Amino acid sequence: MMKKGIFYILLPLLLCSLQGYGQLDSVQYLKEVVLSDIHLYRNSKTHLVQVLNDSVLEQNAPALTSVLKFNSPLYFRENGPGMVASASFRGTTASQTAVVWNGININSQFTGQTDFNTILTSGYESVAVRSGGGSVLYGSGAIGGSVHLNNRFRIGTGFRNKVRLDYGSFDTFFGNIDSEYSSDELSLQLNVSRHSNENDFPYPDSEKHNQNGDYENSGISAAVAYLLNNSNTLKFYTNHYNGDRGFSGTVSMASKSKYEDYNSRNLLEWNSYFGRFVSGLKLAYLEEEYKYFENRHSDIYSFGKAETALAKYNLSYAVNENFQATGLLEIQRTEGEGSNIEGSQKRETGSAGVLISHDLYPFKYEISARAEFSDSYDSPILFSAGAVYEVTEAYLLKINVSRNYRIPTFNDLFWHAGGNSDLKPEKSLQAEIGQELRIFGAGVSISGFIIDTEDLLRWVPSSGGKWIPHNTKEARNYGLETTLDWNRNLKGQEFSIFGTYAYTRAIDRALDKELIYVPKHKATASAGYGYGKFSSFFQFLYNGTIYTSSDNNYSLPGYTVSNAGVNYKFLKQKLQLGIEVRNIFKTEYQSMPSRPMPGRAFYSSLTFKF
Amino acid sequence: MQIKNLFYFLLASSILVSCSTDDDNPDIPEPSGAYTDGVVILNEGNFGQGNSSVSFLDPQSGNVNHNIFKTVNGEGLGDTATDIGFYEDLAFIVVNVSNTIQVVDRHTFEHVATIDTDLNNPRKIAFLNGMAYITNWGEGSNPDDDYIAVFNAKDFQLSIKIAVEEGPEDILEQGSKIFVAHLGGWSYNNVVSVISNNEVVKTIEVGEGPNSLAAGNDFLWVSASGLPDWMGETAGSISKINLSTLEVVQDYTFEDVSQHPNHLNLNNGNVFYTLENEVYSFATSETSLPATPLYTLEEVDYLYGFTILEGKAYAASADPGFTGNGKLYVYEAATGSLSSGYDTGINPNGAYFNSL
């Protein structure tokens, strides 16, 4: 049965023949000046990095959730559209997926996770998904992998502006203004968005509808790069998000609660190039704040607030063209307070690391290590070692072994009703082998992975009924990730196909049962066709059965969801009108128990570029 | 008045029936149904997932039927069922997160009515004079909106809401009075309310976190957990209250701050309670607590309910992950020797005896 299942999933992919990884290549050759996170490209060669470009981001605007759901191996636990959504991959937990903004880890200090519905993709030209361990570079939580949001600067292109307005089912409004200006020394970006949604969709095949699920949010972000002289650049990034959501009810529960959250991130970066040295200094200040109202009509709420200041320094030395060594230093201080935390708590960590990359064409290897010092917990020595072998121009072989970690969160350590200050970080030892094949303009990547995690944090009740986190579980995850893409231009007709498939097993080693909420199979496929002013896309998701209980007695069935859209450009391609249908086939499905997702819904967009 | 008399008549006759099993009385039709004589197990399920369920154990055969509410009625029970109370031919199931009470025929579990108004975080139920009394937290974050909802147990109409102190949890009918233990909801409280003629006539101060009540032989017994460590951990206590004077006549205080008693039961002139998985017992005439446990519930992963009836102790055990199926273990109450174990649904919170 299982083999047959895989076959049916792979079949459409196999039928699509094979092709290349164009986007990634061009990115790798970009000058460092335009990038905010050099390491993602320079020190991630032994990993699979998937880059989702702006057209994909636009199709699945405005939040990161559906971008990744329909275009990557990440799977989600989503309490309905716009509600709290956490992502993971390779069978790890949501707090073992790092979200990295311009090189800075932005997972919440309270939950250790990122709510992907609070990350607006407007303003980012691309989003990268880096599979596998990355704690040496990106710190806590980069076990399953990491998701990267990077601003990218243009140089000498003058003014470029984009205005987008969307309207859709359930009173969905979205507006976005994206402006940039660049001269030869200065590059500026500004992005403002606003999104609101009544989100009162009817539950399929039911008299009920999604209740109390309305939400609205706004985001503003800006970035500046200034080339001081030939050897110094200064950059500043700032990003603010403000969200106000009802937490929706379920089939069997009415809700009247509300959640307000505010996130702000500021980063100053100074890079110098002198001789064989490259020096980079990053200073960041991050704020996160939430208010939870059990009753949105009441003024009683609970809250949490955390502020993080961090400094990162890296110095690279190129021994020769092919051998480069980098030293990393990082210090971080976080202060948090809240209704459920005793007083004001702080945590200070420092770390030092070293990275080496050596290119012995056609063979290349990377070795890195990092040690961390903290006042709140003992950290393991982290390392990563990997190699790439270019067997032929069209065939790459990659191998990587790493040790990664996830530190206890403020909630784990300091939560009133059971925070446990004796916790250890979760630790993983993992390995992967990947292959990339480019043939006839098609690209295929396949990687197999294994992750052993120990000291997994789990909240369990103890005497008196309070829940306390403990380092209890051990898990073994293994599986396979594949991607396929293909593009072709035939006499002005643009064809493109992109697909991913992940086979994942995640085993609780004490129980010998599957971990909950991990789909054994997940597949995505998308196809695009464009001709002249017309373009269209179709995207498909298969999310396999997930267990919802640790004894594997309960599960949610797998489902498929398909979206499609068409776009047409007017006025010398300056104006674009788009129409999109989501869940075309009215699939009834649930991502979380008791929470039906919407049936068919319609959206329209108008984009003006000038 | 007539209804009340009928009630007493039925009550008296039902006692007769249950006391003399061999006696075939042709005048009173015996209640019949698949779920008449046995143990109802209420499975809370998981918050927000709407997977509460009812299992039924036939102790004679040892058979357990799962999910009987859904099997009989087609629809699920709802979200986080916290209590079940029997009244005449009806069973009232309190479904906390769904804010409903599902009323079913206690013999067939066929749906009779759903009460879905005037409830806000309902927790536990008791009956007095044809009325159902349900403790309601109101909003967990609001200490001033807690109440007892009083419904007519025949037509399910609201009779009155009685405002009470924060966090009413366990509720007990005894001698024409209603006693309410104020565990404290999202916080901690330390009183027992006494309700008579739908008025709070007295609040009796007990230890912090009163979590269970039992009454017998002119005394009300209350176990209180004490405060957890994040509030400055305190030891639990047991209070003995004179039912005539409504005064605390004896406080039993635990020595160690890590001792948090729960699941107080009265059986054969003895008080039973639990400390984690250990069962303790002392005679109601004793003036001090026992130093050592009577026995330990070795098989239990996490004790979620503990009830003694007819010499048997029924221990409900939640799955260690709290997401999977639990167990109900039956022990000899006096010795702790295991007599049987059964599978249940998710997070069973206790055994309720459906016997007439």
Interface residues (C-beta under 8 A of the other chain):
Chain A: T250 V251 S252 M253 A254 E294 N295 S298 I300 Y301 S302 E342 H416 A417 G418 G419 V460 P461 S463 G464 G465 K466 L511 I516 T548 S549 S550 D551 N552 N553 Y554 M592 P593 S594
Chain B: N46 G48 Q49 G50 N51 G76 G78 D79 V95 V97 S98 N99 E139 G140 S141 N142 S225 G226 P228 W230 S258 H260 N262 L275 E276 Y302 D319 P320 G321 F322 T323 G324 N325 I346
